[in-house]
């Protein structure tokens, strides 16, 4: 399904679900002028086509004792010591196993990746950096910025 195939009702459903993924089809239908069965059919179509990827619960890091957020720019080595090893692929695979990393994006420019870390405190940050990230064989350099205030934090996409 392309964005062109989404009509105003699909977009309205998506907007409502981004605010509350547990909202009932009946409640959505009342808001947008459709029956609950029509809303359910549209949601199923959006799920089947991959527009709706998955449903999750969003947790407050502070409520779980995760009070420190950091953004870490990572530069990797460009060549492997031997031809069989690809540093980018190795790093991408390793990141998947690090629970402190809640987001990892590949970048253009001077650095290769940006990691968003959520940890308990400075001690946990230090342990992650020294025991995990800086020990990865592909990591050449890191630069960290600490989050002082979350000015905007949303998972909602503009539909």
N, C-alpha and C positions, 0 to 999 in steps of 0.2 A: 504494500500500500504506500503510495507516495503522498507527500503533503498536499498535492493538488487534489487527491482523492478524498481528503478530509473535508466534510462540509461543516457548516456552523454548529450543527448539533453534535457531531463528533468532537469538535473543538470544545464545546461547552461541557460535554461529558468528561473529557480529559482535564479540563480546568478544575472541575468539581473533584475528580479523583485525586488530583495533585494536592488539593487542600485536605481532603479526608478520604483515604483509600478504602475506608470501611463504610462509607456512606452507602445507604441502600439504593437499589435501583428505583424504588418507589419515591424516595426523597429527591433523587436526581431528576426523575421524570416530572415531578411536580414543579421543580425549578425551571426546567427547560421546555415543558409542554409536550412530553411524550409519555406513553404508557410504560409501566415498569418492564413489561415483556419486550418492548421495542428498545429500551435502554439496555437490557440484558443482551439482546441480539447484537447491538452495536458494540458493546463491551467485548463480547466473545470474538467478534470480527477484528477489533483492535488488538486483542490478545493474540489471535491466530496469525495476524499479519506482522506481529513483532513491534507494533507501535507501543503497546504496553509491554514492557520487558518483564517486570515482576512486581510483587507487592512486598513491602518491608515495613518494619516498625522503626521509626527514627528515635534514637535514644539521646538523652542529654548527657554529654561527656562528664560534666561536673557532678551529676547525680550518681555517677559510677566511680567517682574519685579520680577522674582523668582531667586534671585541671591545667595541664600545660599542652599547648598546641604549637607546633613548629613547622615551618616550611623549609625544606632542605633542598638546595640545588645540588645536583650530583653531576660530575663529569667523569666519564669512563675512559679507560685506555682505548686507543683507536685500533691497535693491532694486538692480536693474541700472540703468546709466546710460541705456540704451534698452530698450524693451520686448522686443526680439528676443532678448536675452541673459538666460539663467537662471543665476545664480551657482552654485546647487547642482549643476545638471547639468554645467556647465563644470568645476567642481571634481572631481566624481565621475569625469569622463572623464580629466582630467589625472592624477589619482592612479594610474590604471591603467598609466601609462607611467613611473612613478617606481620604479626597482628598490629603492631604499632603504626604501620603504614595504612592509612585509611583511603589514600588516593595517591596514584602515581601516574604522571602524564609525561610523555616524551615531548621534548622541546626542540625548537630550532634555536640557532644562536650559539653562544659560548658554552652553555651547559647542556647536558643531554637529557636529564630528567628532573622533574620537580616532585618531591615527596611531601605529602601532608601527613605529619605525625601527630598522634594524640597519645600522651603518656601521663602518668600520675604526677611527676614532678621533675625537677632538674636532675636528680639522681637517676631516675628511670631513663631520662633522655641521654645522659652520659653513658649509662650502661649499654643502651641500644647503639649509640654511635661507636663506642670503643669495642664492644664485643661482637657486633653484628655488621653494621654498615661499613665501617672502615676496615674490617677484616675481609670483606669481599674482594677477591682477587682482581676484579675488573674496575673497582673504584679508584680513581686517580685523585679527585679533589671534591670537597664538599664546602658549601657555604650555607649557614643556617640563619634564618630570621625567626624570631619568636613573635607569636601573635599576642598583641596587647589587648585588643578588643575586637570582637566580631561585629562589624558594622552591618553586614548583611550575610545571612546564611540561609539559603533556600535550596531545595531540590527541584522546585517547580521550573519547568521550561516555558518559554513564551509560546503559547499555542494560539 
